[in-house]
Amino acid sequence: MRLVLTSDTHLPKRARDLPAPLWAAIEAADVVVHAGDWVDEAALDAFEARSKRLIACYGNNDGTGLRSRLPEIAYENLDGLRLAVVHETGPSHGREQRCAQRFPDVDLLVFGHSHISWDTTAGTGLRLLNPGSPTDRRRQPHCTYMTAAVEDGRLTKVELHLLPPR
């Protein structure tokens, strides 16, 4: 199962559209995971139209329309891999322990908010991934997104993709 992980798209405030390589990855993926901060419902509509399967939550910049369509935390089982998607996880210091306590029955936590890519594993085995942002790099050298695969209930082939400058 091929996954695309993204967050903090901030359309159309940070960009009018997503970069073409990300749209191509979304259309090729079996599952697309978005960790919030869509900003506009049209962005969610576009993802729904172009994704085979979308798992998503809302973020702190998402208004009532998006919050009525998306959960604060999305939970899903992907062929045995227990997934949670949330926008905010708090400060980076202590994140693994804090998230492991908050999500004890999860194998993979995808989160956003910081626009900074993140890939760590808590002592409990919880994998934490933040794909960064494909439209707003903030203090990072590149805009980013991630791809991964699920094989036999395990997360494999996690890759951070650097997007070309706009």
C-alpha positions as a Markdown table, in Angstrom:
| # | Residue | x | y | z |
|---|---|---|---|---|
| 1 | Met | 0.0 | 0.0 | 0.0 |
| 2 | Arg | 1.5 | 3.3 | -1.1 |
| 3 | Leu | 1.1 | 6.4 | 1.1 |
| 4 | Val | 1.5 | 10.1 | 0.6 |
| 5 | Leu | 1.8 | 12.2 | 3.8 |
| 6 | Thr | 1.3 | 16.0 | 3.7 |
| 7 | Ser | 0.3 | 18.8 | 6.0 |
| 8 | Asp | 0.0 | 22.5 | 6.2 |
| 9 | Thr | -1.0 | 23.1 | 2.6 |
| 10 | His | -2.5 | 26.5 | 3.5 |
| 11 | Leu | -4.2 | 26.9 | 0.1 |
| 12 | Pro | -4.7 | 29.5 | -1.3 |
| 13 | Lys | -2.9 | 31.7 | 1.2 |
| 14 | Arg | 0.6 | 30.3 | 0.9 |
| 15 | Ala | 0.3 | 29.1 | -2.7 |
| 16 | Arg | -2.4 | 29.0 | -5.3 |
| 17 | Asp | -2.0 | 25.3 | -5.9 |
| 18 | Leu | 0.2 | 22.4 | -4.8 |
| 19 | Pro | 3.4 | 21.6 | -6.7 |
| 20 | Ala | 2.9 | 19.3 | -9.6 |
| 21 | Pro | 5.1 | 16.5 | -8.1 |
| 22 | Leu | 2.9 | 16.3 | -5.1 |
| 23 | Trp | -0.3 | 16.1 | -7.1 |
| 24 | Ala | 1.3 | 13.3 | -9.2 |
| 25 | Ala | 2.2 | 11.4 | -6.0 |
| 26 | Ile | -1.3 | 11.9 | -4.6 |
| 27 | Glu | -2.9 | 10.6 | -7.7 |
| 28 | Ala | -0.6 | 7.5 | -7.7 |
| 29 | Ala | -1.0 | 6.7 | -4.0 |
| 30 | Asp | -3.4 | 4.2 | -2.5 |
| 31 | Val | -3.8 | 6.4 | 0.6 |
| 32 | Val | -3.2 | 10.1 | 1.2 |
| 33 | Val | -2.8 | 11.4 | 4.7 |
| 34 | His | -3.2 | 15.1 | 5.4 |
| 35 | Ala | -2.4 | 16.5 | 8.9 |
| 36 | Gly | -4.4 | 19.7 | 8.8 |
| 37 | Asp | -4.2 | 23.4 | 8.0 |
| 38 | Trp | -6.0 | 23.2 | 4.7 |
| 39 | Val | -7.3 | 26.8 | 5.2 |
| 40 | Asp | -9.9 | 26.5 | 2.4 |
| 41 | Glu | -12.6 | 23.9 | 1.8 |
| 42 | Ala | -11.7 | 23.9 | -2.0 |
| 43 | Ala | -8.4 | 22.4 | -1.0 |
| 44 | Leu | -10.2 | 19.5 | 0.7 |
| 45 | Asp | -12.5 | 19.1 | -2.3 |
| 46 | Ala | -9.5 | 18.9 | -4.6 |
| 47 | Phe | -7.8 | 16.2 | -2.4 |
| 48 | Glu | -11.0 | 14.2 | -2.2 |
| 49 | Ala | -11.4 | 14.4 | -6.0 |
| 50 | Arg | -7.8 | 13.3 | -6.7 |
| 51 | Ser | -7.2 | 10.8 | -3.9 |
| 52 | Lys | -8.2 | 7.1 | -4.0 |
| 53 | Arg | -8.5 | 7.3 | -0.2 |
| 54 | Leu | -8.0 | 10.3 | 2.1 |
| 55 | Ile | -7.4 | 10.2 | 5.8 |
| 56 | Ala | -7.3 | 13.7 | 7.3 |
| 57 | Cys | -7.9 | 16.0 | 10.2 |
| 58 | Tyr | -8.3 | 19.7 | 10.7 |
| 59 | Gly | -5.7 | 22.1 | 11.9 |
| 60 | Asn | -5.6 | 25.3 | 13.9 |
| 61 | Asn | -6.0 | 27.5 | 10.8 |
| 62 | Asp | -9.1 | 25.6 | 9.6 |
| 63 | Gly | -12.5 | 27.3 | 10.0 |
| 64 | Thr | -15.9 | 25.9 | 10.9 |
| 65 | Gly | -16.6 | 24.5 | 7.4 |
| 66 | Leu | -13.5 | 22.3 | 7.5 |
| 67 | Arg | -14.0 | 21.4 | 11.1 |
| 68 | Ser | -17.5 | 20.2 | 10.3 |
| 69 | Arg | -16.1 | 17.8 | 7.7 |
| 70 | Leu | -13.0 | 16.6 | 9.4 |
| 71 | Pro | -12.1 | 15.2 | 12.9 |
| 72 | Glu | -9.6 | 16.7 | 15.2 |
| 73 | Ile | -7.9 | 13.3 | 15.3 |
| 74 | Ala | -8.3 | 10.8 | 12.5 |
| 75 | Tyr | -7.8 | 7.1 | 13.3 |
| 76 | Glu | -7.5 | 4.3 | 10.8 |
| 77 | Asn | -6.2 | 0.8 | 10.4 |
| 78 | Leu | -4.2 | 0.3 | 7.3 |
| 79 | Asp | -3.8 | -3.5 | 6.8 |
| 80 | Gly | -2.8 | -3.9 | 10.5 |
| 81 | Leu | -0.9 | -0.6 | 10.9 |
| 82 | Arg | -2.7 | 1.5 | 13.5 |
| 83 | Leu | -2.6 | 5.1 | 12.3 |
| 84 | Ala | -3.5 | 8.4 | 14.0 |
| 85 | Val | -3.4 | 11.8 | 12.3 |
| 86 | Val | -3.4 | 15.0 | 14.4 |
| 87 | His | -2.3 | 18.6 | 13.6 |
| 88 | Glu | -0.6 | 19.7 | 16.8 |
| 89 | Thr | 1.6 | 17.7 | 19.2 |
| 90 | Gly | 3.1 | 20.6 | 21.2 |
| 91 | Pro | 6.8 | 21.5 | 21.6 |
| 92 | Ser | 9.5 | 19.2 | 20.1 |
| 93 | His | 11.1 | 18.6 | 23.5 |
| 94 | Gly | 9.5 | 15.6 | 25.0 |
| 95 | Arg | 7.3 | 14.9 | 22.0 |
| 96 | Glu | 8.0 | 11.2 | 21.7 |
| 97 | Gln | 7.2 | 10.4 | 25.3 |
| 98 | Arg | 4.1 | 12.8 | 25.3 |
| 99 | Cys | 2.7 | 11.3 | 22.1 |
| 100 | Ala | 3.4 | 7.7 | 23.2 |
| 101 | Gln | 1.3 | 8.4 | 26.4 |
| 102 | Arg | -1.4 | 10.1 | 24.4 |
| 103 | Phe | -1.6 | 7.5 | 21.6 |
| 104 | Pro | -0.8 | 4.1 | 23.4 |
| 105 | Asp | -2.7 | 2.0 | 20.8 |
| 106 | Val | -1.1 | 3.6 | 17.7 |
| 107 | Asp | 1.8 | 2.4 | 15.5 |
| 108 | Leu | 2.1 | 5.6 | 13.4 |
| 109 | Leu | 1.3 | 9.2 | 14.3 |
| 110 | Val | 1.3 | 11.7 | 11.4 |
| 111 | Phe | 1.3 | 15.3 | 12.6 |
| 112 | Gly | 1.8 | 18.8 | 11.2 |
| 113 | His | 1.8 | 22.4 | 12.5 |
| 114 | Ser | 5.5 | 23.2 | 12.6 |
| 115 | His | 6.2 | 23.0 | 8.8 |
| 116 | Ile | 9.3 | 21.1 | 9.9 |
| 117 | Ser | 9.8 | 17.5 | 8.8 |
| 118 | Trp | 10.2 | 15.0 | 11.6 |
| 119 | Asp | 10.9 | 11.3 | 11.8 |
| 120 | Thr | 11.5 | 9.7 | 15.1 |
| 121 | Thr | 10.4 | 6.6 | 17.1 |
| 122 | Ala | 9.3 | 6.7 | 20.7 |
| 123 | Gly | 10.5 | 4.1 | 23.2 |
| 124 | Thr | 7.2 | 2.3 | 22.9 |
| 125 | Gly | 7.7 | 1.8 | 19.1 |
| 126 | Leu | 5.4 | 4.6 | 18.1 |
| 127 | Arg | 6.7 | 6.2 | 14.9 |
| 128 | Leu | 6.2 | 9.9 | 14.6 |
| 129 | Leu | 6.2 | 11.6 | 11.2 |
| 130 | Asn | 5.7 | 15.2 | 10.2 |
| 131 | Pro | 5.9 | 15.7 | 6.4 |
| 132 | Gly | 6.6 | 19.4 | 6.7 |
| 133 | Ser | 4.7 | 21.7 | 4.3 |
| 134 | Pro | 4.6 | 21.6 | 0.5 |
| 135 | Thr | 3.8 | 25.3 | 0.2 |
| 136 | Asp | 5.4 | 27.2 | 3.2 |
| 137 | Arg | 9.0 | 26.2 | 4.1 |
| 138 | Arg | 9.3 | 28.8 | 6.9 |
| 139 | Arg | 12.8 | 28.4 | 8.2 |
| 140 | Gln | 13.5 | 25.2 | 6.3 |
| 141 | Pro | 15.6 | 25.0 | 3.1 |
| 142 | His | 12.9 | 23.3 | 1.2 |
| 143 | Cys | 9.1 | 22.6 | 1.0 |
| 144 | Thr | 8.5 | 18.9 | 1.6 |
| 145 | Tyr | 6.2 | 16.0 | 1.7 |
| 146 | Met | 6.7 | 12.3 | 2.5 |
| 147 | Thr | 5.9 | 9.0 | 0.9 |
| 148 | Ala | 5.8 | 5.6 | 2.6 |
| 149 | Ala | 4.5 | 2.1 | 2.2 |
| 150 | Val | 2.6 | -0.4 | 4.4 |
| 151 | Glu | 3.6 | -4.0 | 4.0 |
| 152 | Asp | 2.3 | -6.8 | 6.2 |
| 153 | Gly | 1.1 | -4.2 | 8.8 |
| 154 | Arg | 4.4 | -2.5 | 9.0 |
| 155 | Leu | 5.5 | 0.9 | 7.8 |
| 156 | Thr | 8.3 | 0.8 | 5.2 |
| 157 | Lys | 10.1 | 2.9 | 2.6 |
| 158 | Val | 9.6 | 6.2 | 4.4 |
| 159 | Glu | 11.0 | 9.0 | 2.2 |
| 160 | Leu | 11.2 | 12.8 | 2.6 |
| 161 | His | 10.7 | 14.6 | -0.7 |
| 162 | Leu | 12.2 | 18.0 | -1.3 |
| 163 | Leu | 10.2 | 20.2 | -3.6 |
| 164 | Pro | 11.9 | 22.6 | -6.0 |
| 165 | Pro | 11.6 | 26.3 | -5.2 |
| 166 | Arg | 8.5 | 28.1 | -6.5 |
